[in-house]
Amino acid sequence: MKRIFAGLLALATATLPLGKAAGETITVKVSNSLLELNQQWAAAYQAKHPGVDLRIAGDETAAALPSLAEKKVDLVVIPRAIRFKEAQACEAVFGRRPTEFKVAVNGVAVYVHTNNLIQTLEYEELNNIFHGRTQNWKDLSGGKDQAIAVYVLSTNTFLGELFDAEVLEGMGFSARVHLLAGQEMLKAIAADPNAIGFGALTPFDGVQALSIKRAHSSTPVDPTEENIAHRIYPISRYVYAYGQPGANGDQAKAYLDWIRGEEGQQVAKAAGFYALPANLRPSQ
């Protein structure tokens, strides 16, 4: 009997990560488009806190919050705010809404060639261009009689997902677009006077970032780091984390405080996001 018990104990111990004690695991479900960011956060945090086992898993955004309500994870990280029905599901389990934290800012700049006379576009105009309803620059105020060449990032990237959700109402792009990635997008626009595309805010020869209006009556806003970080610029959103109230709370809260602090925000910036304004960070 002692040998059997010893064998069972050895088997149970083997299921724990080496060097980790029970109770030091934080499980995090994240939207697929945010997986790389969260893996970088986890790696940087574990380098400073080797006693914590951070387990990051990606999934569709719609599937992440149910896993919180089902008590399968400690945290979820998604690219938008929780919706009413999602909050209701959590309230039915926990008796209150999940704890909410803003953890980063995502923003997308819209680019055209530097020779393009158009300086500002509104959401409806962008919607028509990227859905293929507007195909010539002359149909826009100040535009030349030239066919529009449309370049896009995939909607499974955090920038493409934001542009699709915020500007295109989740309807995706027309079949007439050119799908590119990263710097290839800016190179293509710089080489094509009739091009339009979007991406991270970054200086690049031959392209200009447009000011954007949410509606015709809105004031145009330039895409600057400050305007994006403070959510003044329209094509921007917070990245949110939601936690299980009371479950693994101290450890999860410490991790979230680190993410929202200077070190975690520098990791976010290196990954292409924008740092939270000081008033949204934890008290130092």
C-alpha positions as CSV (number, residue, x, y, z in Angstrom):
1,M,0.0,0.0,0.0
2,K,2.9,2.4,0.8
3,R,4.4,1.7,-2.6
4,I,1.1,2.4,-4.3
5,F,0.6,5.7,-2.4
6,A,4.2,6.7,-3.2
7,G,3.6,6.0,-6.8
8,L,0.3,8.1,-6.9
9,L,2.1,10.9,-5.1
10,A,4.9,10.9,-7.7
11,L,2.4,11.0,-10.5
12,A,0.4,13.9,-9.1
13,T,3.6,15.8,-8.5
14,A,4.7,15.3,-12.1
15,T,1.7,17.2,-13.3
16,L,2.9,20.4,-11.7
17,P,5.4,22.5,-13.7
18,L,8.9,22.0,-12.4
19,G,9.9,24.6,-9.9
20,K,6.3,25.8,-9.4
21,A,4.3,25.4,-6.3
22,A,0.6,24.7,-6.4
23,G,-1.4,27.9,-6.4
24,E,1.1,29.9,-8.5
25,T,-0.5,29.3,-11.9
26,I,-2.5,32.1,-13.7
27,T,-4.5,30.9,-16.7
28,V,-5.3,33.5,-19.4
29,K,-7.5,33.2,-22.4
30,V,-6.9,35.8,-25.1
31,S,-8.3,36.8,-28.5
32,N,-6.2,35.3,-31.2
33,S,-5.2,38.7,-32.6
34,L,-3.7,39.5,-29.1
35,L,-1.9,36.2,-28.6
36,E,1.6,37.5,-29.5
37,L,1.2,40.6,-27.2
38,N,0.1,38.4,-24.3
39,Q,2.9,35.9,-24.9
40,Q,5.4,38.8,-24.7
41,W,3.8,40.1,-21.5
42,A,4.0,36.6,-20.0
43,A,7.6,36.1,-20.9
44,A,8.7,39.4,-19.5
45,Y,6.7,38.9,-16.3
46,Q,8.0,35.4,-15.7
47,A,11.6,36.5,-16.2
48,K,11.1,38.7,-13.1
49,H,8.8,36.4,-11.3
50,P,10.0,32.8,-12.0
51,G,7.7,31.4,-9.3
52,V,4.6,32.3,-11.4
53,D,3.4,29.9,-14.1
54,L,1.5,32.0,-16.7
55,R,-0.5,29.9,-19.1
56,I,-1.7,31.8,-22.2
57,A,-4.1,30.3,-24.7
58,G,-5.7,32.0,-27.8
59,D,-9.2,31.7,-29.0
60,E,-11.9,33.6,-30.9
61,T,-13.0,36.7,-29.0
62,A,-16.6,35.4,-28.6
63,A,-15.3,32.2,-27.0
64,A,-12.9,33.9,-24.5
65,L,-15.4,35.5,-22.1
66,P,-17.6,32.3,-21.8
67,S,-14.5,30.5,-20.5
68,L,-14.3,33.1,-17.7
69,A,-18.0,32.5,-16.8
70,E,-17.3,28.8,-16.8
71,K,-14.4,29.3,-14.3
72,K,-11.9,27.7,-16.7
73,V,-9.5,30.7,-16.7
74,D,-8.5,33.4,-14.3
75,L,-8.3,36.2,-16.9
76,V,-9.4,37.0,-20.4
77,V,-7.9,39.7,-22.6
78,I,-9.9,40.9,-25.6
79,P,-9.8,43.8,-28.1
80,R,-13.1,45.4,-27.0
81,A,-15.3,46.0,-24.1
82,I,-17.5,43.3,-22.7
83,R,-21.0,43.2,-24.1
84,F,-24.3,43.1,-22.2
85,K,-25.1,39.4,-22.6
86,E,-21.5,38.5,-21.9
87,A,-21.6,40.5,-18.7
88,Q,-24.9,38.8,-17.8
89,A,-23.4,35.4,-18.1
90,C,-20.6,36.3,-15.7
91,E,-23.0,38.0,-13.3
92,A,-25.1,34.8,-13.2
93,V,-22.0,32.9,-12.0
94,F,-20.2,35.4,-9.8
95,G,-23.1,37.6,-8.6
96,R,-21.4,40.6,-10.2
97,R,-19.6,41.8,-13.3
98,P,-16.1,40.5,-13.9
99,T,-13.4,42.9,-12.8
100,E,-12.4,45.2,-15.7
101,F,-9.0,46.6,-16.5
102,K,-7.9,48.6,-19.5
103,V,-4.4,47.2,-20.4
104,A,-3.3,48.9,-23.6
105,V,-4.6,51.1,-26.6
106,N,-4.8,49.9,-30.2
107,G,-4.9,52.4,-33.0
108,V,-4.8,52.4,-36.8
109,A,-3.6,55.2,-39.2
110,V,-5.0,55.5,-42.7
111,Y,-2.4,56.2,-45.4
112,V,-2.4,57.6,-48.9
113,H,0.5,58.7,-51.2
114,T,2.1,62.0,-50.4
115,N,0.9,63.4,-53.8
116,N,-2.7,62.7,-53.0
117,L,-4.6,66.0,-52.4
118,I,-7.1,64.5,-50.0
119,Q,-6.2,65.2,-46.4
120,T,-9.3,64.0,-44.5
121,L,-11.8,61.1,-44.8
122,E,-14.8,60.2,-42.7
123,Y,-16.0,56.7,-41.7
124,E,-18.7,56.5,-44.4
125,E,-16.2,57.4,-47.1
126,L,-13.7,54.8,-45.8
127,N,-16.5,52.2,-45.6
128,N,-17.4,52.9,-49.2
129,I,-13.8,52.7,-50.4
130,F,-12.9,49.5,-48.6
131,H,-16.2,47.8,-49.5
132,G,-15.7,48.7,-53.2
133,R,-18.6,51.1,-53.5
134,T,-16.3,54.0,-54.2
135,Q,-13.6,53.1,-56.8
136,N,-12.4,56.5,-58.1
137,W,-10.8,59.3,-56.2
138,K,-12.9,61.9,-58.2
139,D,-15.9,60.7,-56.2
140,L,-14.4,62.2,-53.1
141,S,-14.0,65.9,-52.5
142,G,-10.7,67.1,-54.0
143,G,-9.9,63.8,-55.6
144,K,-8.4,63.3,-59.0
145,D,-9.9,61.1,-61.8
146,Q,-7.9,58.0,-60.9
147,A,-9.0,54.5,-59.9
148,I,-8.4,53.8,-56.2
149,A,-6.0,51.0,-55.3
150,V,-6.9,49.6,-51.9
151,Y,-4.4,47.8,-49.7
152,V,-5.4,46.0,-46.4
153,L,-4.0,44.0,-43.6
154,S,-5.6,40.7,-42.7
155,T,-8.5,40.9,-40.2
156,N,-6.8,38.3,-38.1
157,T,-4.1,40.9,-37.1
158,F,-4.8,43.3,-34.3
159,L,-4.7,46.2,-36.7
160,G,-6.9,44.6,-39.3
161,E,-9.4,43.4,-36.7
162,L,-9.7,47.0,-35.3
163,F,-10.2,48.6,-38.7
164,D,-12.8,46.0,-39.7
165,A,-14.7,46.3,-36.4
166,E,-14.5,50.1,-36.0
167,V,-14.8,51.4,-39.6
168,L,-16.3,48.6,-41.6
169,E,-18.8,47.4,-39.0
170,G,-17.4,43.9,-39.0
171,M,-18.3,43.4,-42.7
172,G,-14.8,42.7,-44.0
173,F,-13.3,44.0,-47.2
174,S,-14.3,43.8,-50.8
175,A,-12.8,41.2,-53.2
176,R,-10.9,44.0,-55.0
177,V,-8.4,44.8,-52.3
178,H,-4.7,43.8,-52.2
179,L,-3.8,41.9,-49.0
180,L,-0.3,42.8,-47.6
181,A,1.5,42.7,-44.3
182,G,3.5,45.1,-42.2
183,Q,6.0,47.3,-44.0
184,E,5.0,45.9,-47.4
185,M,1.8,47.9,-47.0
186,L,3.6,51.3,-46.7
187,K,6.0,50.4,-49.5
188,A,3.1,49.6,-51.8
189,I,1.4,52.9,-51.0
190,A,4.6,54.9,-51.4
191,A,5.0,53.4,-54.9
192,D,1.4,53.9,-56.0
193,P,0.0,57.5,-56.2
194,N,-3.6,56.1,-56.3
195,A,-3.3,53.9,-53.2
196,I,-4.9,53.9,-49.8
197,G,-4.3,51.5,-46.9
198,F,-3.9,51.4,-43.2
199,G,-1.5,50.2,-40.5
200,A,0.5,51.2,-37.5
201,L,1.4,54.9,-37.1
202,T,4.9,55.1,-38.3
203,P,6.9,57.6,-40.4
204,F,7.6,56.4,-43.9
205,D,8.8,58.3,-47.0
206,G,6.2,58.7,-49.7
207,V,3.1,58.3,-47.6
208,Q,0.9,60.6,-45.5
209,A,-1.5,59.7,-42.7
210,L,-4.9,61.2,-43.1
211,S,-6.9,63.0,-40.4
212,I,-10.1,61.1,-39.7
213,K,-13.7,62.1,-38.9
214,R,-16.2,59.7,-37.4
215,A,-19.1,61.5,-39.0
216,H,-19.6,64.4,-41.5
217,S,-20.2,66.8,-38.7
218,S,-17.2,65.7,-36.6
219,T,-13.9,67.5,-36.2
220,P,-11.0,65.9,-38.1
221,V,-8.4,64.4,-35.8
222,D,-4.8,63.6,-36.8
223,P,-3.4,60.2,-35.8
224,T,-0.7,61.1,-33.3
225,E,0.6,59.0,-30.5
226,E,-1.0,61.3,-27.9
227,N,-4.4,61.4,-29.7
228,I,-4.5,57.6,-30.0
229,A,-3.4,56.9,-26.4
230,H,-6.1,59.3,-25.1
231,R,-8.7,57.9,-27.5
232,I,-9.2,61.3,-29.2
233,Y,-8.4,59.8,-32.6
234,P,-11.5,57.8,-33.8
235,I,-9.9,54.6,-35.1
236,S,-8.7,53.5,-31.7
237,R,-9.9,51.2,-28.9
238,Y,-8.7,50.0,-25.5
239,V,-7.5,46.4,-25.0
240,Y,-9.4,45.0,-22.0
241,A,-8.7,42.4,-19.4
242,Y,-11.5,40.8,-17.4
243,G,-10.9,38.8,-14.2
244,Q,-12.8,36.2,-12.2
245,P,-13.9,38.1,-9.0
246,G,-12.1,36.5,-6.0
247,A,-10.4,33.6,-7.9
248,N,-6.6,33.7,-7.7
249,G,-7.1,37.4,-7.1
250,D,-3.9,38.5,-5.5
251,Q,-1.7,36.8,-8.2
252,A,-3.8,37.9,-11.1
253,K,-4.1,41.4,-9.8
254,A,-0.3,41.6,-9.4
255,Y,0.1,40.5,-13.0
256,L,-2.4,43.1,-14.2
257,D,-0.8,45.8,-12.2
258,W,2.5,45.0,-13.8
259,I,1.0,45.0,-17.3
260,R,-0.6,48.4,-16.7
261,G,2.7,49.7,-15.1
262,E,5.7,51.1,-16.9
263,E,7.4,47.8,-17.7
264,G,4.2,46.2,-19.1
265,Q,3.3,49.3,-21.2
266,Q,6.8,49.3,-22.7
267,V,6.3,45.7,-23.8
268,A,2.9,46.8,-25.4
269,K,4.5,49.7,-27.2
270,A,7.3,47.4,-28.6
271,A,4.5,45.1,-29.9
272,G,2.8,47.9,-31.8
273,F,0.2,49.2,-29.3
274,Y,0.0,52.4,-27.4
275,A,0.7,53.0,-23.7
276,L,-2.2,53.8,-21.3
277,P,-2.4,57.4,-20.1
278,A,-1.2,57.9,-16.6
279,N,-4.7,58.2,-15.1
280,L,-5.5,54.6,-16.2
281,R,-2.4,53.1,-14.7
282,P,-2.2,51.6,-11.2
283,S,-1.1,53.8,-8.3
284,Q,2.7,53.8,-7.9
